[in-house]
Amino acid sequence: MKPDKILEELYALAKSLGYSVHREPGAFKGGACIVREQKHIIINKSMPLEASSVILARALCQLDVEGMFIKPAVREIIDRERKWALLNPDVMFELDGAKEVQE
């Protein structure tokens, strides 16, 4: 599957789980957050598609996607990032324990 199609599928999966995905400029890689009870995944706009897919998959790998139909190529990247997260817990964020940002 081509990188743009994988990213498109990851966007659709995030949306089905209640997250909006935004590509924004800035000095960051990306991640998930909750602002005013709305769930967001932010990805640096300057990242190539493959890196954007990794950031998005890394956020989604922490969510319950079992039982959902996910195309094999997309499930593969989510599973790969889940394994990476287990081996590198010190660089992962916790979605379950995410604190809401108050403005």
C-alpha positions in Angstrom: 0.0 0.0 0.0 1.3 3.4 -0.9 2.3 5.9 1.9 -0.5 8.3 1.1 -3.1 5.6 1.3 -1.8 4.3 4.6 -1.9 7.8 6.0 -5.4 8.2 4.7 -6.5 5.0 6.4 -4.9 6.0 9.6 -6.7 9.3 9.5 -10.0 7.5 9.0 -9.3 5.1 11.9 -8.5 8.0 14.2 -11.7 9.7 13.2 -13.7 6.6 13.9 -12.2 6.6 17.4 -13.2 10.1 18.0 -9.9 11.9 17.2 -9.4 14.7 14.8 -6.0 14.8 13.1 -4.3 18.0 12.2 -1.0 18.7 10.4 0.4 21.9 11.7 3.7 23.8 11.3 6.0 24.0 14.4 9.0 22.6 16.2 7.5 19.3 17.3 7.0 15.8 16.0 3.4 15.2 17.1 1.2 13.3 19.4 -2.3 13.2 21.0 -4.0 15.6 23.3 -7.4 16.5 24.7 -8.5 20.2 24.5 -11.9 21.2 25.9 -13.1 17.6 25.8 -12.1 17.2 22.2 -9.5 14.6 21.2 -6.8 15.6 18.8 -3.7 14.1 17.2 -1.3 16.8 15.9 1.4 16.0 13.4 4.2 18.3 12.2 3.3 19.5 8.7 6.9 19.3 7.5 7.3 15.6 8.2 7.2 13.3 5.2 4.2 11.0 4.8 6.0 7.9 6.1 7.0 9.8 9.3 3.5 11.2 9.7 2.1 7.7 9.5 4.5 6.5 12.2 3.4 9.3 14.5 -0.2 8.7 13.9 0.2 4.9 14.3 2.1 5.4 17.5 -0.8 7.4 18.9 -3.4 4.9 17.7 -1.5 1.8 19.0 -2.4 2.8 22.5 -6.2 2.7 21.7 -8.4 -0.3 21.6 -8.7 -1.2 17.9 -9.2 -5.0 18.5 -12.3 -6.2 16.7 -12.2 -3.3 14.3 -11.6 -4.0 10.6 -8.3 -2.5 9.6 -6.6 -3.2 6.3 -3.6 -5.5 6.8 -0.9 -2.9 5.8 -2.4 -0.4 8.3 -2.7 -3.0 11.1 0.9 -4.0 10.4 2.2 -0.4 11.1 0.0 -0.1 14.2 1.3 -3.5 15.5 4.9 -2.5 14.7 4.5 0.8 16.6 2.8 -1.0 19.5 5.9 -3.3 19.8 8.2 -0.3 19.6 6.2 1.5 22.3 6.6 -1.6 24.6 10.3 -1.5 24.1 10.6 2.3 24.6 8.0 3.2 27.2 10.1 6.2 28.4 9.4 8.1 25.2 5.7 7.4 24.9 2.8 9.5 26.2 -0.2 8.0 27.9 -3.5 8.6 26.3 -5.5 7.1 29.1 -3.9 9.4 31.6 -3.9 12.5 29.4 -4.8 15.6 31.2 -7.2 18.0 29.6 -5.8 21.4 28.7 -7.8 24.3 30.0 -7.6 27.6 28.2 
